[in-house]
Amino acid sequence: MARTPPHPEVSQFGLQQVLEALVDPVRRSIVTQLDASGEDIKCGDFDIPVSKSTATHHFNVLREAGLIRQYYVGTSRMNTLRRADMDEAFPGLLDALTTSRARATPPPSG
């Protein structure tokens, strides 16, 4: 049986929580990397300039806001962008975030 952390339903998405999740450049980078890849990505395979414990915090914030879905494959925690759910709740928000200009802006280090 697969281990899956809790995820909010689309009806539970809050704009304030989503915007607060996206205000951080590392979390925006995670979202844009997922969007650009078109595939699910393991937590350790993201190009982000933070420690593993800090990355875990960022993934939790994104998951709790409804932006990503996480599930396990073996011992790897996989991440998928909940684009269809976000587009249903907030049409155009992810499109505005994932433009080519947003993808070209690297997150600040530190």
N, CA, C and O atoms as a GROMACS GRO file, in nm:
protein
  440
    1MET      N    1   0.084  -0.119   0.000
    1MET     CA    2   0.000   0.000   0.000
    1MET      C    3   0.088   0.125   0.000
    1MET      O    4   0.184   0.133   0.077
    2ALA      N    5   0.057   0.220  -0.085
    2ALA     CA    6   0.139   0.340  -0.100
    2ALA      C    7   0.117   0.436   0.017
    2ALA      O    8   0.006   0.452   0.067
    3ARG      N    9   0.225   0.499   0.058
    3ARG     CA   10   0.216   0.603   0.160
    3ARG      C   11   0.197   0.735   0.087
    3ARG      O   12   0.275   0.769  -0.002
    4THR      N   13   0.095   0.807   0.123
    4THR     CA   14   0.068   0.935   0.058
    4THR      C   15   0.033   1.037   0.164
    4THR      O   16  -0.059   1.015   0.243
    5PRO      N   17   0.106   1.150   0.169
    5PRO     CA   18   0.070   1.254   0.266
    5PRO      C   19  -0.063   1.319   0.230
    5PRO      O   20  -0.108   1.308   0.116
    6PRO      N   21  -0.127   1.386   0.326
    6PRO     CA   22  -0.257   1.449   0.297
    6PRO      C   23  -0.244   1.566   0.200
    6PRO      O   24  -0.144   1.639   0.201
    7HIS      N   25  -0.346   1.583   0.117
    7HIS     CA   26  -0.351   1.691   0.019
    7HIS      C   27  -0.487   1.758   0.028
    7HIS      O   28  -0.587   1.689   0.048
    8PRO      N   29  -0.495   1.889   0.013
    8PRO     CA   30  -0.625   1.954   0.015
    8PRO      C   31  -0.703   1.927  -0.114
    8PRO      O   32  -0.645   1.910  -0.221
    9GLU      N   33  -0.834   1.924  -0.102
    9GLU     CA   34  -0.922   1.916  -0.218
    9GLU      C   35  -0.925   2.053  -0.286
    9GLU      O   36  -0.894   2.154  -0.222
   10VAL      N   37  -0.962   2.057  -0.412
   10VAL     CA   38  -0.968   2.184  -0.485
   10VAL      C   39  -1.057   2.284  -0.412
   10VAL      O   40  -1.025   2.403  -0.408
   11SER      N   41  -1.167   2.238  -0.356
   11SER     CA   42  -1.259   2.327  -0.286
   11SER      C   43  -1.197   2.390  -0.161
   11SER      O   44  -1.249   2.488  -0.107
   12GLN      N   45  -1.086   2.333  -0.114
   12GLN     CA   46  -1.018   2.384   0.005
   12GLN      C   47  -0.904   2.481  -0.027
   12GLN      O   48  -0.846   2.539   0.064
   13PHE      N   49  -0.872   2.498  -0.155
   13PHE     CA   50  -0.763   2.589  -0.192
   13PHE      C   51  -0.800   2.731  -0.151
   13PHE      O   52  -0.913   2.775  -0.171
   14GLY      N   53  -0.703   2.801  -0.092
   14GLY     CA   54  -0.724   2.940  -0.058
   14GLY      C   55  -0.623   3.026  -0.132
   14GLY      O   56  -0.504   2.997  -0.133
   15LEU      N   57  -0.672   3.132  -0.195
   15LEU     CA   58  -0.581   3.219  -0.272
   15LEU      C   59  -0.470   3.274  -0.184
   15LEU      O   60  -0.354   3.279  -0.227
   16GLN      N   61  -0.501   3.316  -0.063
   16GLN     CA   62  -0.399   3.371   0.027
   16GLN      C   63  -0.289   3.269   0.052
   16GLN      O   64  -0.171   3.303   0.045
   17GLN      N   65  -0.326   3.144   0.081
   17GLN     CA   66  -0.227   3.040   0.109
   17GLN      C   67  -0.143   3.009  -0.015
   17GLN      O   68  -0.022   2.988  -0.004
   18VAL      N   69  -0.206   3.005  -0.131
   18VAL     CA   70  -0.133   2.979  -0.256
   18VAL      C   71  -0.033   3.092  -0.283
   18VAL      O   72   0.082   3.065  -0.317
   19LEU      N   73  -0.077   3.216  -0.269
   19LEU     CA   74   0.013   3.329  -0.294
   19LEU      C   75   0.127   3.334  -0.193
   19LEU      O   76   0.240   3.365  -0.229
   20GLU      N   77   0.097   3.301  -0.067
   20GLU     CA   78   0.204   3.297   0.034
   20GLU      C   79   0.304   3.187   0.002
   20GLU      O   80   0.424   3.204   0.026
   21ALA      N   81   0.257   3.075  -0.052
   21ALA     CA   82   0.348   2.968  -0.091
   21ALA      C   83   0.437   3.012  -0.208
   21ALA      O   84   0.555   2.978  -0.213
   22LEU      N   85   0.380   3.088  -0.300
   22LEU     CA   86   0.454   3.127  -0.420
   22LEU      C   87   0.542   3.250  -0.402
   22LEU      O   88   0.621   3.282  -0.490
   23VAL      N   89   0.531   3.319  -0.290
   23VAL     CA   90   0.612   3.438  -0.269
   23VAL      C   91   0.761   3.403  -0.252
   23VAL      O   92   0.848   3.485  -0.279
   24ASP      N   93   0.789   3.283  -0.208
   24ASP     CA   94   0.928   3.241  -0.188
   24ASP      C   95   0.991   3.198  -0.320
   24ASP      O   96   0.933   3.117  -0.391
   25PRO      N   97   1.110   3.250  -0.353
   25PRO     CA   98   1.173   3.216  -0.482
   25PRO      C   99   1.211   3.069  -0.495
   25PRO      O  100   1.211   3.015  -0.606
   26VAL      N  101   1.245   3.002  -0.386
   26VAL     CA  102   1.278   2.859  -0.394
   26VAL      C  103   1.152   2.780  -0.430
   26VAL      O  104   1.158   2.690  -0.514
   27ARG      N  105   1.040   2.814  -0.368
   27ARG     CA  106   0.916   2.743  -0.399
   27ARG      C  107   0.869   2.772  -0.541
   27ARG      O  108   0.818   2.683  -0.610
   28ARG      N  109   0.885   2.897  -0.586
   28ARG     CA  110   0.852   2.928  -0.727
   28ARG      C  111   0.940   2.846  -0.820
   28ARG      O  112   0.892   2.797  -0.923
   29SER      N  113   1.067   2.829  -0.784
   29SER     CA  114   1.158   2.750  -0.867
   29SER      C  115   1.112   2.604  -0.874
   29SER      O  116   1.118   2.543  -0.980
   30ILE      N  117   1.067   2.549  -0.763
   30ILE     CA  118   1.016   2.411  -0.762
   30ILE      C  119   0.897   2.399  -0.857
   30ILE      O  120   0.890   2.305  -0.936
   31VAL      N  121   0.805   2.494  -0.849
   31VAL     CA  122   0.686   2.492  -0.935
   31VAL      C  123   0.726   2.505  -1.082
   31VAL      O  124   0.675   2.431  -1.166
   32THR      N  125   0.816   2.597  -1.113
   32THR     CA  126   0.854   2.616  -1.254
   32THR      C  127   0.934   2.496  -1.307
   32THR      O  128   0.923   2.462  -1.424
   33GLN      N  129   1.015   2.434  -1.221
   33GLN     CA  130   1.088   2.314  -1.264
   33GLN      C  131   0.991   2.200  -1.294
   33GLN      O  132   1.007   2.128  -1.393
   34LEU      N  133   0.890   2.182  -1.209
   34LEU     CA  134   0.789   2.079  -1.235
   34LEU      C  135   0.715   2.107  -1.364
   34LEU      O  136   0.691   2.016  -1.444
   35ASP      N  137   0.678   2.233  -1.385
   35ASP     CA  138   0.605   2.269  -1.506
   35ASP      C  139   0.690   2.246  -1.630
   35ASP      O  140   0.642   2.193  -1.730
   36ALA      N  141   0.816   2.284  -1.624
   36ALA     CA  142   0.906   2.272  -1.739
   36ALA      C  143   0.936   2.126  -1.772
   36ALA      O  144   0.952   2.090  -1.889
   37SER      N  145   0.945   2.041  -1.670
   37SER     CA  146   0.983   1.902  -1.694
   37SER      C  147   0.870   1.823  -1.757
   37SER      O  148   0.893   1.733  -1.838
   38GLY      N  149   0.747   1.855  -1.720
   38GLY     CA  150   0.634   1.779  -1.770
   38GLY      C  151   0.626   1.639  -1.710
   38GLY      O  152   0.540   1.560  -1.749
   39GLU      N  153   0.714   1.608  -1.616
   39GLU     CA  154   0.717   1.478  -1.549
   39GLU      C  155   0.727   1.500  -1.399
   39GLU      O  156   0.764   1.608  -1.352
   40ASP      N  157   0.693   1.396  -1.325
   40ASP     CA  158   0.710   1.401  -1.180
   40ASP      C  159   0.858   1.397  -1.147
   40ASP      O  160   0.937   1.335  -1.218
   41ILE      N  161   0.896   1.464  -1.038
   41ILE     CA  162   1.037   1.475  -1.000
   41ILE      C  163   1.054   1.433  -0.854
   41ILE      O  164   0.973   1.469  -0.769
   42LYS      N  165   1.161   1.356  -0.827
   42LYS     CA  166   1.195   1.319  -0.690
   42LYS      C  167   1.242   1.444  -0.615
   42LYS      O  168   1.300   1.535  -0.675
   43CYS      N  169   1.217   1.448  -0.485
   43CYS     CA  170   1.257   1.563  -0.404
   43CYS      C  171   1.406   1.596  -0.421
   43CYS      O  172   1.442   1.713  -0.432
   44GLY      N  173   1.491   1.495  -0.422
   44GLY     CA  174   1.635   1.518  -0.431
   44GLY      C  175   1.685   1.559  -0.568
   44GLY      O  176   1.803   1.592  -0.583
   45ASP      N  177   1.599   1.557  -0.669
   45ASP     CA  178   1.643   1.589  -0.805
   45ASP      C  179   1.617   1.734  -0.846
   45ASP      O  180   1.646   1.772  -0.960
   46PHE      N  181   1.563   1.815  -0.757
   46PHE     CA  182   1.541   1.956  -0.790
   46PHE      C  183   1.671   2.034  -0.776
   46PHE      O  184   1.755   2.002  -0.692
   47ASP      N  185   1.686   2.134  -0.860
   47ASP     CA  186   1.802   2.222  -0.854
   47ASP      C  187   1.764   2.343  -0.766
   47ASP      O  188   1.721   2.447  -0.816
   48ILE      N  189   1.781   2.326  -0.635
   48ILE     CA  190   1.748   2.433  -0.541
   48ILE      C  191   1.864   2.449  -0.442
   48ILE      O  192   1.923   2.350  -0.399
   49PRO      N  193   1.896   2.575  -0.406
   49PRO     CA  194   2.013   2.603  -0.324
   49PRO      C  195   1.986   2.600  -0.173
   49PRO      O  196   2.022   2.693  -0.101
   50VAL      N  197   1.921   2.492  -0.125
   50VAL     CA  198   1.890   2.483   0.017
   50VAL      C  199   1.922   2.343   0.068
   50VAL      O  200   1.939   2.250  -0.010
   51SER      N  201   1.930   2.330   0.200
   51SER     CA  202   1.958   2.201   0.262
   51SER      C  203   1.836   2.109   0.246
   51SER      O  204   1.727   2.154   0.211
   52LYS      N  205   1.857   1.981   0.273
   52LYS     CA  206   1.749   1.883   0.261
   52LYS      C  207   1.634   1.916   0.356
   52LYS      O  208   1.517   1.906   0.317
   53SER      N  209   1.666   1.956   0.479
   53SER     CA  210   1.558   1.987   0.575
   53SER      C  211   1.480   2.111   0.533
   53SER      O  212   1.359   2.116   0.551
   54THR      N  213   1.549   2.211   0.479
   54THR     CA  214   1.480   2.331   0.430
   54THR      C  215   1.396   2.298   0.308
   54THR      O  216   1.285   2.350   0.292
   55ALA      N  217   1.448   2.212   0.221
   55ALA     CA  218   1.372   2.170   0.104
   55ALA      C  219   1.243   2.099   0.147
   55ALA      O  220   1.137   2.121   0.088
   56THR      N  221   1.252   2.015   0.250
   56THR     CA  222   1.134   1.946   0.301
   56THR      C  223   1.028   2.046   0.344
   56THR      O  224   0.909   2.027   0.316
   57HIS      N  225   1.070   2.151   0.412
   57HIS     CA  226   0.976   2.256   0.453
   57HIS      C  227   0.908   2.318   0.331
   57HIS      O  228   0.787   2.336   0.330
   58HIS      N  229   0.986   2.351   0.228
   58HIS     CA  230   0.931   2.412   0.108
   58HIS      C  231   0.831   2.319   0.038
   58HIS      O  232   0.726   2.364  -0.007
   59PHE      N  233   0.863   2.190   0.029
   59PHE     CA  234   0.771   2.095  -0.032
   59PHE      C  235   0.641   2.087   0.049
   59PHE      O  236   0.533   2.080  -0.009
   60ASN      N  237   0.651   2.087   0.181
   60ASN     CA  238   0.532   2.082   0.266
   60ASN      C  239   0.442   2.204   0.245
   60ASN      O  240   0.320   2.190   0.238
   61VAL      N  241   0.502   2.321   0.236
   61VAL     CA  242   0.424   2.443   0.213
   61VAL      C  243   0.350   2.435   0.080
   61VAL      O  244   0.232   2.468   0.071
   62LEU      N  245   0.420   2.390  -0.024
   62LEU     CA  246   0.357   2.377  -0.156
   62LEU      C  247   0.246   2.273  -0.156
   62LEU      O  248   0.140   2.295  -0.215
   63ARG      N  249   0.268   2.160  -0.088
   63ARG     CA  250   0.167   2.055  -0.081
   63ARG      C  251   0.044   2.102  -0.003
   63ARG      O  252  -0.069   2.081  -0.046
   64GLU      N  253   0.066   2.167   0.111
   64GLU     CA  254  -0.045   2.213   0.194
   64GLU      C  255  -0.126   2.322   0.124
   64GLU      O  256  -0.246   2.337   0.151
   65ALA      N  257  -0.063   2.398   0.035
   65ALA     CA  258  -0.135   2.500  -0.042
   65ALA      C  259  -0.210   2.439  -0.160
   65ALA      O  260  -0.298   2.503  -0.218
   66GLY      N  261  -0.176   2.315  -0.196
   66GLY     CA  262  -0.242   2.249  -0.307
   66GLY      C  263  -0.169   2.260  -0.439
   66GLY      O  264  -0.221   2.215  -0.542
   67LEU      N  265  -0.051   2.318  -0.439
   67LEU     CA  266   0.023   2.336  -0.564
   67LEU      C  267   0.087   2.208  -0.616
   67LEU      O  268   0.099   2.189  -0.737
   68ILE      N  269   0.128   2.120  -0.526
   68ILE     CA  270   0.189   1.995  -0.568
   68ILE      C  271   0.120   1.878  -0.500
   68ILE      O  272   0.056   1.893  -0.396
   69ARG      N  273   0.135   1.761  -0.561
   69ARG     CA  274   0.090   1.636  -0.501
   69ARG      C  275   0.214   1.552  -0.481
   69ARG      O  276   0.299   1.544  -0.570
   70GLN      N  277   0.226   1.488  -0.365
   70GLN     CA  278   0.341   1.404  -0.336
   70GLN      C  279   0.295   1.260  -0.313
   70GLN      O  280   0.187   1.236  -0.257
   71TYR      N  281   0.377   1.166  -0.357
   71TYR     CA  282   0.350   1.024  -0.337
   71TYR      C  283   0.484   0.951  -0.340
   71TYR      O  284   0.584   1.005  -0.387
   72TYR      N  285   0.484   0.830  -0.291
   72TYR     CA  286   0.607   0.753  -0.286
   72TYR      C  287   0.614   0.649  -0.397
   72TYR      O  288   0.515   0.587  -0.434
   73VAL      N  289   0.735   0.634  -0.450
   73VAL     CA  290   0.770   0.523  -0.536
   73VAL      C  291   0.892   0.461  -0.469
   73VAL      O  292   1.002   0.516  -0.475
   74GLY      N  293   0.871   0.346  -0.406
   74GLY     CA  294   0.978   0.288  -0.324
   74GLY      C  295   1.008   0.382  -0.209
   74GLY      O  296   0.919   0.416  -0.130
   75THR      N  297   1.133   0.424  -0.198
   75THR     CA  298   1.171   0.517  -0.092
   75THR      C  299   1.179   0.662  -0.140
   75THR      O  300   1.212   0.751  -0.062
   76SER      N  301   1.148   0.684  -0.266
   76SER     CA  302   1.156   0.819  -0.323
   76SER      C  303   1.022   0.890  -0.314
   76SER      O  304   0.918   0.835  -0.352
   77ARG      N  305   1.025   1.013  -0.262
   77ARG     CA  306   0.903   1.094  -0.260
   77ARG      C  307   0.899   1.173  -0.390
   77ARG      O  308   0.986   1.254  -0.419
   78MET      N  309   0.795   1.146  -0.467
   78MET     CA  310   0.777   1.209  -0.597
   78MET      C  311   0.685   1.330  -0.584
   78MET      O  312   0.600   1.336  -0.495
   79ASN      N  313   0.704   1.426  -0.673
   79ASN     CA  314   0.628   1.549  -0.674
   79ASN      C  315   0.568   1.572  -0.812
   79ASN      O  316   0.636   1.554  -0.914
   80THR      N  317   0.443   1.610  -0.814
   80THR     CA  318   0.377   1.644  -0.939
   80THR      C  319   0.304   1.776  -0.921
   80THR      O  320   0.247   1.803  -0.815
   81LEU      N  321   0.306   1.857  -1.023
   81LEU     CA  322   0.236   1.986  -1.021
   81LEU      C  323   0.087   1.961  -1.041
   81LEU      O  324   0.047   1.889  -1.132
   82ARG      N  325   0.006   2.021  -0.956
   82ARG     CA  326  -0.139   2.004  -0.967
   82ARG      C  327  -0.196   2.112  -1.059
   82ARG      O  328  -0.281   2.191  -1.019
   83ARG      N  329  -0.146   2.115  -1.181
   83ARG     CA  330  -0.183   2.221  -1.276
   83ARG      C  331  -0.333   2.224  -1.302
   83ARG      O  332  -0.394   2.331  -1.294
   84ALA      N  333  -0.392   2.112  -1.334
   84ALA     CA  334  -0.536   2.112  -1.366
   84ALA      C  335  -0.618   2.161  -1.247
   84ALA      O  336  -0.713   2.238  -1.264
   85ASP      N  337  -0.582   2.118  -1.127
   85ASP     CA  338  -0.654   2.163  -1.008
   85ASP      C  339  -0.635   2.314  -0.985
   85ASP      O  340  -0.731   2.384  -0.952
   86MET      N  341  -0.513   2.362  -1.003
   86MET     CA  342  -0.487   2.506  -0.986
   86MET      C  343  -0.560   2.587  -1.094
   86MET      O  344  -0.615   2.693  -1.065
   87ASP      N  345  -0.559   2.536  -1.217
   87ASP     CA  346  -0.628   2.606  -1.325
   87ASP      C  347  -0.778   2.612  -1.300
   87ASP      O  348  -0.844   2.710  -1.336
   88GLU      N  349  -0.831   2.508  -1.237
   88GLU     CA  350  -0.973   2.508  -1.202
   88GLU      C  351  -1.002   2.612  -1.094
   88GLU      O  352  -1.100   2.686  -1.102
   89ALA      N  353  -0.917   2.616  -0.992
   89ALA     CA  354  -0.940   2.706  -0.878
   89ALA      C  355  -0.903   2.851  -0.911
   89ALA      O  356  -0.976   2.944  -0.875
   90PHE      N  357  -0.791   2.870  -0.979
   90PHE     CA  358  -0.739   3.004  -1.006
   90PHE      C  359  -0.689   3.012  -1.151
   90PHE      O  360  -0.568   3.008  -1.175
   91PRO      N  361  -0.780   3.023  -1.248
   91PRO     CA  362  -0.742   3.022  -1.389
   91PRO      C  363  -0.637   3.129  -1.421
   91PRO      O  364  -0.651   3.246  -1.385
   92GLY      N  365  -0.531   3.086  -1.489
   92GLY     CA  366  -0.427   3.178  -1.535
   92GLY      C  367  -0.315   3.203  -1.436
   92GLY      O  368  -0.212   3.259  -1.474
   93LEU      N  369  -0.330   3.162  -1.311
   93LEU     CA  370  -0.227   3.190  -1.211
   93LEU      C  371  -0.096   3.120  -1.245
   93LEU      O  372   0.010   3.184  -1.247
   94LEU      N  373  -0.100   2.990  -1.271
   94LEU     CA  374   0.024   2.919  -1.303
   94LEU      C  375   0.080   2.962  -1.438
   94LEU      O  376   0.202   2.964  -1.456
   95ASP      N  377  -0.006   2.997  -1.533
   95ASP     CA  378   0.045   3.047  -1.661
   95ASP      C  379   0.125   3.175  -1.640
   95ASP      O  380   0.230   3.193  -1.702
   96ALA      N  381   0.076   3.264  -1.554
   96ALA     CA  382   0.147   3.388  -1.526
   96ALA      C  383   0.281   3.361  -1.458
   96ALA      O  384   0.380   3.431  -1.483
   97LEU      N  385   0.285   3.259  -1.374
   97LEU     CA  386   0.406   3.225  -1.300
   97LEU      C  387   0.510   3.156  -1.387
   97LEU      O  388   0.630   3.177  -1.370
   98THR      N  389   0.465   3.073  -1.480
   98THR     CA  390   0.558   2.988  -1.553
   98THR      C  391   0.590   3.038  -1.693
   98THR      O  392   0.627   2.959  -1.781
   99THR      N  393   0.578   3.167  -1.716
   99THR     CA  394   0.617   3.222  -1.845
   99THR      C  395   0.767   3.203  -1.865
   99THR      O  396   0.838   3.175  -1.769
  100SER      N  397   0.814   3.219  -1.986
  100SER     CA  398   0.956   3.201  -2.012
  100SER      C  399   1.040   3.299  -1.931
  100SER      O  400   1.154   3.267  -1.895
  101ARG      N  401   0.988   3.416  -1.903
  101ARG     CA  402   1.061   3.515  -1.821
  101ARG      C  403   1.079   3.463  -1.680
  101ARG      O  404   1.187   3.477  -1.623
  102ALA      N  405   0.975   3.403  -1.623
  102ALA     CA  406   0.983   3.350  -1.486
  102ALA      C  407   1.081   3.235  -1.480
  102ALA      O  408   1.157   3.224  -1.384
  103ARG      N  409   1.082   3.149  -1.581
  103ARG     CA  410   1.174   3.036  -1.582
  103ARG      C  411   1.319   3.080  -1.594
  103ARG      O  412   1.409   3.013  -1.544
  104ALA      N  413   1.342   3.194  -1.659
  104ALA     CA  414   1.479   3.241  -1.681
  104ALA      C  415   1.537   3.307  -1.557
  104ALA      O  416   1.658   3.331  -1.552
  105THR      N  417   1.456   3.336  -1.457
  105THR     CA  418   1.503   3.403  -1.338
  105THR      C  419   1.541   3.300  -1.233
  105THR      O  420   1.453   3.234  -1.177
  106PRO      N  421   1.672   3.285  -1.204
  106PRO     CA  422   1.712   3.185  -1.105
  106PRO      C  423   1.678   3.233  -0.964
  106PRO      O  424   1.674   3.353  -0.938
  107PRO      N  425   1.654   3.139  -0.872
  107PRO     CA  426   1.629   3.178  -0.735
  107PRO      C  427   1.756   3.233  -0.671
  107PRO      O  428   1.865   3.190  -0.706
  108PRO      N  429   1.743   3.326  -0.578
  108PRO     CA  430   1.862   3.378  -0.511
  108PRO      C  431   1.923   3.270  -0.424
  108PRO      O  432   1.850   3.188  -0.368
  109SER      N  433   2.053   3.269  -0.412
  109SER     CA  434   2.118   3.170  -0.326
  109SER      C  435   2.113   3.220  -0.182
  109SER      O  436   2.111   3.340  -0.156
  110GLY      N  437   2.110   3.124  -0.091
  110GLY     CA  438   2.115   3.162   0.049
  110GLY      C  439   2.013   3.105   0.125
  110GLY      O  440   2.005   3.129   0.246
   0.00000   0.00000   0.00000
